[in-house]
Structures are given as structure tokens and as C-alpha cells.
Amino acid sequence: MAETSITALIDQGASFEGRLTFEGTVQIAGTFKGEIFTKDTIVINPGSKVFAQIEAENIIISGYVEGNLFARRKIIMHPPAVFKGTVTTPSLRIEEGVVFEGASYMPKSS
């Protein structure tokens, strides 16, 4: 999402385990295990490995993600994304070339 600037970055080669809460847009390019909570956007870059429960406004995935995702607004998956788990969001876009193994739930927006 080009209209927002990056607040923080977990770069390639970096590894983080635990609970991450933040405001703004965060990019993950390394390895993350745990929980992510934000009212903003999380971007998971190609080459990253994320094993997490994620709750965010927007979730954009191009890397490997395993876990349960809850997005209040939307989830977008770009190749070469690999996703394994459950997605709950009112708007889900999975582009051709993405591997999706799991379930999706799309509640009506209020």
C-alpha cells in the first residue's frame, strides 16, 4: 500500500517471538512467531515466515503465513504467498499463484 509509510520493519535475517502491538504500518520480512494486534496494516513480505494469530485492519501477504487471521477491513494475498489457516474478513482477495490451505469466513460489514 503505497499511500502509507512504514512505521517499523522486521527485516530479512531478523527473528522475533512474542506479542507485537503497534500503530501504523509494519512490514515483516524475517521470521515471526506469536501474536500481532493492530488497528492498522501489517505487510508480510516475500521470503518471510510468520506463525501467528493476527488481528489487524488490513493484512497484506506475499510470504509464508501459518495461523488465524482476522482483518476488520481486508486481506490481500499476492504470489508467492503461501497461507495455511483460517481467515475472517469482510473482503478477501487471493491472486492467481497463491497457495491457500484452510478456511475463509466473510461476515457482512456493518
Beta strands, then each sheet from edge to edge (+ up, - down):
strand 1: 6-10
strand 2: 15-22
strand 3: 25-28
strand 4: 31-38
strand 5: 41-44
strand 6: 49-61
strand 7: 64-77
strand 8: 82-88
strand 9: 92-94
strand 10: 99-105
sheet 1: 1+ 3+ 5+ 6+ 4+ 2+
sheet 2: 1+ 3+ 5+ 6+ 7+ 8+ 10+
sheet 3: 1+ 3+ 5+ 6+ 7+ 9+
end
